[in-house]
Amino acid sequence: MDLQTTIYIFVGLSFALYIGIAVWARAGSTSEFYAAGGSVHPITNGMATAADWMSAASFISMAGLIANMGYGGGLFLMGWTGGYVLLAMLLAPYLRKFGKFTVPQFIGDRFYSKGASTLAVVCLLVASLTYIIGQMTGVGVAFSRFLGVSSDTGIYVGMAIVFAYAVFGGMKGITYTQVAQYIVLILAYTVPAIFISLNLTGNPLPQLGLGGGFSGTDMSLLAKLDSVVTDLGFGKYTTTTAGSTLNMFVYTMSLMIGTAGLPHVIMRFFTVPSVKDARSSAGWALIFIAILYTTAPAVAAMAKLNLHATVNTAVKAGGDLYATEASIKGDARPDWMKRWEKTGLLKWEDKNGDGRIQYYNDKTKNEAAKGKAAAAGWKGNELTVNADIIVLANPEIALLPNWVIALVAAGGLAAALSTAAGLLMAISSAVSHDLVKGVFAPNISEKNELLAGKVSMAVAIVIAGYLGLNPPGFAAGTVALAFGIAASTLFPAIMMGIFSKKMNKEGAMAGMLAGLFITLFYVFAHKGLFFIKGTEYLGVIGGANSFFGITPEAFGAIGALVNFAVAFLVDKVTKEPPEHIQHMVEAVRIPRGSKMVDGAH
């Protein structure tokens, strides 16, 4: 069976499975629509949480980022995984104890203010809508390559699939669909990794293969990779960092607290029966997440080595990388390269007209590498590889069986669609439950509230699709903006709401506004939203990365510090919360002898 037919079968079967589950688990009440009736088993919820959390960024982009950045890419592993641990330890059990459906509802009730709830909805919508752009883009990339359609058509199909199981199934349908999506995506990620690890190191476990020996040599795999990339003018894979130590630290913190503040992940802990189950499902989710996250570094390193070996056969032979006979002629390019060129994510330009592919760092400061390239007649790097194709193209580069390539296609789509559904659920709940019912129509019937939820979900899908089809000018910074907004607005408000019974509504709202403003300002200024005659204007903040060299992707942690500082300053000069609010906080956090909140609702 040819590759394209195999892909159609795998992807088609996975979509049929998702829609079938949605029909079986459709929501019939607001409780089922918002929180799956609060009856999801901890293991089931752990698997759904893992799928919800491991987005297209985790499945498609993370290994590519690590492959490009080397050691410095480890900050994504530390930040995202650390953020989940932070969420599981400090937030999830207490939020479940509070017993509400949504994050804005918690903030509104805890800070006894509809204004606080509305502001939380605004922050949630900004974070979720910007984050969802990346998911829809991932859907478009996967479809354009594997189904042979345009990325726009891919986004339309993705919208239809999400609509089918999210609008009708609500959180209940999404939960069980995400269980299926987790199984698909984790198999799609680990099976190719096992094949490639066996091929390169002889070890079936990629985690161990990464630190093992490179087959046919007396070198370790990482030592071999270091030798290859440094000879081609790239930085040493095992030591390259992402900017300064301060920037790496702040970047990691921003990803951590941004992850812990993402509302679509927090909502998952409202779907279990009790606080004990919330803690248990958090542990199970961490185990399910760890399977992918401990595999990602191996996938990154092995994919990078395979890519160099494909372009330059001397990598396999252990010979001189600049030998004239070592490069593959252009008319003999591998089929996978020709297929990916059609997507625009891989480009080859024969700069010196020799019909071969030269893939190296032509901007290197390594004089030895420059000299070898010049002696070989190379006139500049000729291959551009988008980091997003590393995972999806990896089995093709390694010449794995067609069914493995098809499985990866289904996995990439599962990752993007699962997180998109979670984000859309968070948006729908915020609009229908926190705005419509909480502010504009408090007496709305359950039937009409459920209808409002489904309508808002449908509208959110249309908006998400539009943004995926027409990404804003700062599209490159959308993920940074999403994590930055969550880190600088929702996370501090939730933390103060749980652990500071004296924090009042004025402080919380002032903090959220301050964190929102400073983060938006810094990110937008660096992403080209201030222009003068087409030239990016950075003078308003003193130049690129002007705040102690911190990149905009890392600024969410600074926004969070501003939020905390402003909140506590305003709190000191305003009236403390009512007595019953302070007692409620104590009941949630230290429930001994209290029956105010029992975790059963």
Number of C-alpha atoms within 10 A of each C-alpha: 7 8 14 14 13 17 22 16 15 19 22 12 12 20 20 12 14 23 21 15 21 24 14 12 22 21 25 16 16 22 18 21 26 30 27 27 20 22 16 23 15 24 18 18 28 29 27 30 31 31 32 28 26 24 27 28 22 21 28 28 20 26 32 29 21 25 26 22 22 24 17 19 23 20 22 21 22 16 22 24 20 20 23 30 19 17 23 23 14 16 21 25 25 24 26 29 23 26 21 18 27 23 26 30 24 23 28 21 16 26 25 16 17 19 16 25 26 21 20 26 26 16 22 27 23 17 29 28 21 26 25 30 26 26 29 31 23 28 29 25 26 30 26 20 23 22 16 15 15 16 23 21 16 25 26 18 16 24 21 15 17 22 21 18 25 31 27 23 28 33 32 29 27 32 32 23 26 28 22 20 31 25 16 22 25 23 18 24 24 19 17 24 27 20 20 27 25 16 15 22 23 18 19 17 18 28 20 14 25 23 14 19 20 21 17 12 12 10 14 17 23 22 17 17 23 20 16 23 18 18 22 23 20 22 20 20 24 15 11 15 19 18 12 12 10 13 21 21 16 22 25 24 24 30 31 28 28 32 29 29 32 28 27 26 24 24 25 32 33 31 26 25 19 22 22 15 22 27 21 19 27 28 18 20 25 19 15 21 22 15 14 20 23 13 20 27 24 27 30 26 24 25 24 23 22 21 19 20 20 19 22 24 18 19 21 15 13 12 12 16 22 21 15 11 13 20 20 18 14 16 8 9 14 16 11 15 17 13 15 18 16 14 19 13 15 18 16 18 16 17 16 15 11 12 15 25 24 26 20 23 21 19 11 15 12 16 10 14 20 21 12 17 24 13 11 13 13 24 14 19 19 19 17 15 18 15 19 22 20 24 27 26 22 24 25 18 18 20 14 14 13 18 17 23 25 23 25 33 26 28 29 29 29 33 30 31 27 31 28 31 30 30 31 28 29 28 28 27 34 30 25 25 24 25 19 18 19 20 15 11 13 13 10 14 11 13 12 13 21 24 15 20 26 23 16 21 27 21 15 21 27 16 15 27 24 16 19 25 19 12 18 14 12 16 18 12 20 23 20 24 29 27 28 32 35 31 34 35 33 32 24 25 29 23 14 20 23 23 16 14 21 20 26 27 27 21 28 28 25 21 30 28 20 23 32 25 16 19 27 19 15 24 24 17 22 22 19 16 16 15 11 8 6 8 9 14 19 20 11 10 14 10 13 17 17 15 14 9 13 20 22 26 25 24 30 36 28 22 29 31 17 22 30 24 17 20 27 19 13 19 21 13 10 13 14 17 18 13 10 9 19 18 15 19 21 18 20 24 18 12 15 9 7 13 10 13 15 16 19 13 15
